[in-house]
Amino acid sequence: MKILVVRLSSLGDILHLFPAISDLRRCFPDAEIHWLVEPAFAEMAGWHAGVDKVIAVPLRGHKKRWWKLPRLLGDLKRALKAENYDIVLDAQGLLKSALLARLAGVEVFGFHADSARESLAAKFYSKTVKTVPGLHVIEKNRQLIAGLFGADIRQAADFGLGPFRQKEMAENLPDGLECIADKPVFVLLHGTTWNSKYWPESSWQELVRLLTQHGWCCLLPWGNEEEYQRAQRLQRAGGDQAQILPRLSLTQLMRVLLHATGFVSVETGIGHLATVLDIPGIMLHGPTDPSYSGILGKSCLHLTSGLYCSPCFKRDCPRLESPVGVPPCQQAITAQSVFDHCLALNAIRSTDTGQ
């Protein structure tokens, strides 16, 4: 049995699919499971213990080079057909993912039109599953596997990252991060792609001051020039106790997080990933709802604003005239409240480790 799973992006959505991949592996313990994904997320998809092969397709990279798209799709079609898959599972539910899934030339399974993100995608599936509305994303994905293959999903979600966590805990940290072993260290995950998810920079600066004045170290990762510039401004708020990390791969960043005291994050895929790896943390939910997309039951505390308009699940705050303004739901989460939760997390971790 050879199975292709199609889930192209994004980081958080791929992570939310991991338990369903574990369910699929339990249904077919001897199957060869491949994953079709955008190159930016291929590294992460390969972390799952149940995935045998990752196939990267640079669909996003061809938006500005559309004339090269036919050749890309032709090459992909030949490569997928050569694998001789028995089943293709489109776990994304978009028209583009359904069309890519069909390139393999075999039956494609996926969500029912009422459950898919784009109902038209279901027209390309030979077998579909209708899920209960309002489910957490993880449970929706698991219901898909249960409906298609009869998987028993009563047991707790398994993200398939145990071997990855064990391996990275044994690896050495990047040079210059020896401070992690000497004092409490919090990694501040300040980057996101949604305007409505940005916590005010002034709040980040105040949190950095509170943490460093308490004698703790703040580590500031970044992934692009805008985030690097913000990290520089946040570093100035903390002085010698705040450190900008070098540009790290996703695996290297997870290694740093695994050795840290904890993290503070806006609601983003990296924060969810840290939570799944059982790293204590605090996640700030402005426009989103932890009961829909949060990773629950782990060591992460989820803070919400409590405002009447939240969650709205909008990329841009509908209450602002300009998307560059600060959403009220983000302003309502104060740096002092986040710092107080950091104190609580450190106390719990110190008790657990006997320090």
C-alpha positions as CSV (number, residue, x, y, z in Angstrom):
1,M,0.0,0.0,0.0
2,K,1.3,3.4,-1.0
3,I,-0.5,6.6,0.1
4,L,0.0,10.2,-0.9
5,V,-1.2,12.9,1.5
6,V,-1.7,16.4,0.0
7,R,-1.4,19.3,2.4
8,L,0.6,22.2,1.0
9,S,0.7,24.7,3.8
10,S,0.9,26.5,6.2
11,L,3.0,25.7,9.2
12,G,0.2,25.6,11.7
13,D,-2.2,23.7,9.4
14,I,0.5,21.1,8.7
15,L,1.0,20.6,12.5
16,H,-2.8,20.3,12.9
17,L,-2.7,17.4,10.5
18,F,0.0,15.4,12.3
19,P,-2.4,13.5,14.6
20,A,-4.5,12.4,11.5
21,I,-1.2,11.1,9.9
22,S,-0.6,9.1,13.1
23,D,-4.2,7.7,12.8
24,L,-3.5,6.9,9.2
25,R,-0.3,5.1,10.1
26,R,-2.2,3.0,12.7
27,C,-4.7,2.0,10.0
28,F,-2.0,1.0,7.6
29,P,1.1,0.1,9.6
30,D,3.0,-1.3,6.6
31,A,2.0,1.4,4.2
32,E,4.4,3.8,2.6
33,I,3.1,7.3,3.3
34,H,4.3,10.3,1.2
35,W,3.4,14.0,1.7
36,L,3.1,16.6,-1.0
37,V,3.9,20.1,0.4
38,E,5.3,23.5,-0.4
39,P,9.1,23.6,0.0
40,A,9.0,26.0,3.0
41,F,7.3,23.4,5.0
42,A,9.0,20.2,3.7
43,E,11.5,20.2,6.6
44,M,8.7,20.1,9.1
45,A,6.5,17.5,7.3
46,G,9.5,15.1,7.4
47,W,9.6,15.3,11.2
48,H,6.6,13.1,11.6
49,A,7.7,9.6,12.5
50,G,5.0,8.1,10.2
51,V,6.0,9.9,7.0
52,D,8.4,8.0,4.7
53,K,8.9,10.6,2.0
54,V,8.3,14.3,1.4
55,I,7.7,15.7,-2.0
56,A,8.1,19.5,-2.4
57,V,6.1,21.4,-5.0
58,P,7.0,25.2,-5.3
59,L,3.5,26.3,-6.3
60,R,3.8,29.7,-4.5
61,G,7.1,30.4,-6.1
62,H,5.5,30.3,-9.5
63,K,2.9,33.0,-8.9
64,K,5.3,35.5,-10.4
65,R,6.6,33.0,-13.0
66,W,3.2,31.8,-14.2
67,W,4.6,30.9,-17.6
68,K,6.7,28.2,-16.0
69,L,3.7,26.6,-14.3
70,P,2.7,24.1,-17.1
71,R,6.2,22.6,-17.0
72,L,6.2,22.4,-13.2
73,L,2.8,20.6,-13.3
74,G,3.9,18.3,-16.1
75,D,7.0,17.3,-14.2
76,L,5.0,16.7,-11.0
77,K,2.4,14.6,-12.9
78,R,5.1,12.3,-14.3
79,A,6.8,12.0,-10.9
80,L,3.5,11.2,-9.0
81,K,2.3,8.7,-11.6
82,A,5.7,6.9,-11.4
83,E,5.1,6.3,-7.7
84,N,2.0,4.2,-8.4
85,Y,0.0,5.3,-5.4
86,D,-2.9,3.3,-4.3
87,I,-4.7,6.2,-2.6
88,V,-4.3,10.0,-2.7
89,L,-5.7,11.9,0.3
90,D,-6.4,15.7,-0.2
91,A,-6.4,16.9,3.4
92,Q,-6.4,20.6,2.5
93,G,-9.8,20.9,0.8
94,L,-8.9,23.6,-1.7
95,L,-9.4,23.6,-5.4
96,K,-5.7,23.9,-6.0
97,S,-4.8,21.0,-3.7
98,A,-7.6,18.8,-5.3
99,L,-6.2,19.5,-8.8
100,L,-2.7,18.6,-7.7
101,A,-3.9,15.4,-6.0
102,R,-5.6,14.4,-9.3
103,L,-2.2,14.5,-11.1
104,A,-1.3,11.2,-9.5
105,G,-3.9,9.5,-11.7
106,V,-5.6,7.4,-9.0
107,E,-8.6,7.9,-6.7
108,V,-8.6,11.0,-4.6
109,F,-10.3,11.1,-1.2
110,G,-11.2,14.2,0.8
111,F,-13.7,16.3,2.6
112,H,-17.4,16.6,1.7
113,A,-18.4,19.8,-0.1
114,D,-20.0,21.0,3.2
115,S,-16.7,20.4,5.1
116,A,-14.1,21.4,2.6
117,R,-12.6,24.9,2.7
118,E,-13.7,25.3,-0.9
119,S,-16.7,23.3,-1.7
120,L,-15.8,23.0,-5.4
121,A,-12.8,20.8,-4.4
122,A,-15.1,18.0,-3.5
123,K,-16.1,17.5,-7.1
124,F,-12.7,16.0,-7.7
125,Y,-12.9,13.3,-5.0
126,S,-14.2,9.8,-5.4
127,K,-15.0,9.4,-1.7
128,T,-15.7,12.2,0.8
129,V,-16.4,12.6,4.5
130,K,-18.7,15.2,6.1
131,T,-17.5,16.4,9.5
132,V,-19.3,18.0,12.3
133,P,-19.3,21.8,12.0
134,G,-17.3,23.8,14.7
135,L,-14.8,21.1,15.5
136,H,-11.3,21.9,16.5
137,V,-9.1,21.6,13.4
138,I,-7.3,18.6,14.7
139,E,-10.4,16.7,15.4
140,K,-11.8,17.6,12.0
141,N,-8.7,16.1,10.4
142,R,-9.0,13.0,12.5
143,Q,-12.6,12.6,11.6
144,L,-11.6,12.6,8.0
145,I,-9.3,9.6,8.6
146,A,-12.0,7.9,10.7
147,G,-14.7,8.3,8.0
148,L,-12.5,7.2,5.2
149,F,-10.6,4.3,6.7
150,G,-12.4,3.4,10.0
151,A,-9.6,4.7,12.2
152,D,-10.2,4.6,16.0
153,I,-9.8,8.2,17.1
154,R,-10.9,7.8,20.7
155,Q,-7.3,7.8,22.0
156,A,-5.4,11.1,22.6
157,A,-4.0,12.8,19.6
158,D,-0.5,11.6,18.7
159,F,1.6,14.2,16.8
160,G,4.3,11.7,15.9
161,L,7.1,13.9,17.1
162,G,8.5,11.8,19.9
163,P,11.6,10.7,18.0
164,F,12.2,14.2,16.7
165,R,12.1,15.7,20.2
166,Q,14.4,13.0,21.6
167,K,16.9,13.6,18.8
168,E,17.0,17.4,19.1
169,M,17.3,17.3,22.9
170,A,20.5,15.4,22.4
171,E,22.0,17.9,19.9
172,N,24.3,20.8,20.8
173,L,23.0,24.3,20.8
174,P,24.2,26.9,18.3
175,D,27.4,28.8,19.5
176,G,26.8,31.7,21.9
177,L,23.7,30.3,23.6
178,E,25.4,29.0,26.7
179,C,23.2,31.4,28.8
180,I,20.4,28.9,28.4
181,A,22.0,26.6,31.0
182,D,22.7,29.4,33.5
183,K,19.4,31.2,34.1
184,P,15.7,31.2,33.1
185,V,15.4,32.0,29.4
186,F,12.3,32.9,27.4
187,V,12.1,32.8,23.6
188,L,9.9,35.6,22.3
189,L,8.1,34.6,19.1
190,H,6.9,37.9,17.8
191,G,6.5,37.3,14.0
192,T,3.3,36.5,12.2
193,T,1.7,36.9,8.8
194,W,-1.6,38.3,10.0
195,N,-1.9,42.0,10.7
196,S,-4.5,41.3,13.3
197,K,-2.2,38.8,15.2
198,Y,0.6,41.3,15.9
199,W,0.9,42.1,19.5
200,P,1.9,45.8,19.9
201,E,5.6,46.4,19.7
202,S,5.3,48.6,22.8
203,S,3.9,45.6,24.7
204,W,6.8,43.4,23.5
205,Q,9.2,46.1,24.7
206,E,7.6,46.3,28.1
207,L,7.6,42.5,28.5
208,V,11.3,42.4,27.6
209,R,12.0,45.1,30.2
210,L,10.1,43.2,32.9
211,L,11.8,39.9,32.1
212,T,15.3,41.2,32.0
213,Q,14.9,43.4,35.1
214,H,13.9,40.1,36.8
215,G,17.3,38.7,35.8
216,W,16.0,36.5,33.0
217,C,17.3,36.3,29.5
218,C,15.2,37.0,26.4
219,L,16.0,35.3,23.0
220,L,14.7,37.0,19.9
221,P,14.4,34.9,16.7
222,W,13.6,36.3,13.3
223,G,12.8,35.0,9.8
224,N,12.8,38.1,7.5
225,E,14.1,41.6,7.4
226,E,11.0,43.2,9.1
227,E,11.3,40.7,12.0
228,Y,15.0,41.3,12.3
229,Q,14.5,45.1,12.6
230,R,11.9,44.5,15.3
231,A,14.2,42.1,17.1
232,Q,16.8,44.9,17.2
233,R,14.4,47.3,18.7
234,L,13.3,44.8,21.3
235,Q,16.9,43.9,22.1
236,R,17.6,47.5,23.0
237,A,14.8,47.4,25.5
238,G,16.5,44.5,27.3
239,G,20.2,45.4,27.0
240,D,22.7,42.7,27.6
241,Q,20.0,40.3,28.9
242,A,18.3,40.3,25.5
243,Q,19.9,38.5,22.6
244,I,19.1,38.4,18.9
245,L,19.4,34.9,17.6
246,P,21.2,34.2,14.3
247,R,18.9,33.2,11.4
248,L,18.1,29.6,12.2
249,S,16.4,26.8,10.4
250,L,13.1,25.6,11.9
251,T,14.9,22.6,13.3
252,Q,17.5,24.7,15.0
253,L,14.9,27.0,16.4
254,M,13.1,24.1,17.9
255,R,16.3,22.9,19.4
256,V,16.7,26.3,21.2
257,L,13.1,26.2,22.4
258,L,13.6,22.7,23.8
259,H,16.4,24.0,26.0
260,A,14.7,27.2,27.1
261,T,12.6,27.8,30.2
262,G,9.6,28.7,28.0
263,F,8.3,30.9,25.2
264,V,5.8,33.7,24.6
265,S,4.2,33.7,21.2
266,V,1.4,35.3,19.1
267,E,-0.9,32.7,17.7
268,T,1.3,31.2,15.1
269,G,2.5,27.8,13.8
270,I,5.9,28.0,15.5
271,G,4.1,28.6,18.9
272,H,1.8,25.6,18.3
273,L,4.8,23.5,17.3
274,A,6.6,24.4,20.5
275,T,3.5,23.5,22.5
276,V,3.3,20.1,20.9
277,L,6.9,19.5,21.9
278,D,5.7,20.1,25.5
279,I,7.7,23.3,25.9
280,P,6.0,25.6,28.5
281,G,4.7,28.7,26.9
282,I,2.1,31.5,26.7
283,M,0.2,32.1,23.5
284,L,-1.6,35.4,22.8
285,H,-5.0,35.0,21.0
286,G,-6.4,38.3,19.7
287,P,-8.5,37.5,16.7
288,T,-8.5,33.7,17.2
289,D,-10.0,31.1,19.5
290,P,-7.8,28.5,21.3
291,S,-10.7,26.1,21.3
292,Y,-10.6,26.1,17.5
293,S,-6.9,26.2,16.7
294,G,-5.0,26.1,20.0
295,I,-3.0,23.0,21.1
296,L,-4.8,22.2,24.3
297,G,-3.9,19.8,27.2
298,K,-0.2,20.6,27.1
299,S,2.0,23.1,28.9
300,C,0.8,26.2,27.1
301,L,-1.3,28.9,28.6
302,H,-3.7,30.6,26.2
303,L,-4.5,34.3,26.8
304,T,-7.4,36.0,25.2
305,S,-8.7,39.6,25.3
306,G,-12.3,38.8,26.3
307,L,-13.6,41.6,24.0
308,Y,-17.0,41.2,22.5
309,C,-15.6,41.3,18.9
310,S,-13.0,38.5,19.5
311,P,-12.5,36.0,18.0
312,C,-13.2,37.4,14.5
313,F,-10.7,35.2,12.6
314,K,-9.9,38.1,10.3
315,R,-6.5,38.8,8.9
316,D,-7.1,42.5,9.2
317,C,-9.0,44.0,12.2
318,P,-12.5,45.0,11.0
319,R,-12.6,47.7,13.7
320,L,-9.6,49.6,12.3
321,E,-9.7,52.0,9.3
322,S,-6.1,51.0,8.5
323,P,-4.6,47.5,8.8
324,V,-1.4,49.0,10.2
325,G,-3.2,50.1,13.4
326,V,-3.3,48.0,16.6
327,P,-6.3,45.8,17.0
328,P,-8.2,46.4,20.3
329,C,-8.0,42.7,21.2
330,Q,-4.2,42.9,21.1
331,Q,-4.1,46.1,23.2
332,A,-6.3,44.4,25.8
333,I,-3.6,41.8,26.6
334,T,-1.1,43.6,28.8
335,A,2.6,43.0,29.2
336,Q,2.2,42.8,32.9
337,S,-0.4,40.0,32.7
338,V,1.9,38.1,30.3
339,F,4.9,38.6,32.7
340,D,2.8,37.3,35.6
341,H,2.1,34.2,33.6
342,C,5.8,33.8,32.9
343,L,6.5,33.9,36.6
344,A,3.9,31.1,37.1
345,L,5.4,29.0,34.3
346,N,8.9,29.3,35.7
347,A,7.7,28.4,39.2
348,I,6.0,25.3,37.8
349,R,9.0,24.3,35.7
350,S,11.3,24.8,38.7
351,T,9.1,22.5,40.9
352,D,8.9,19.8,38.1
353,T,12.7,19.8,37.7
354,G,13.5,20.1,41.4
355,Q,15.5,23.3,41.0
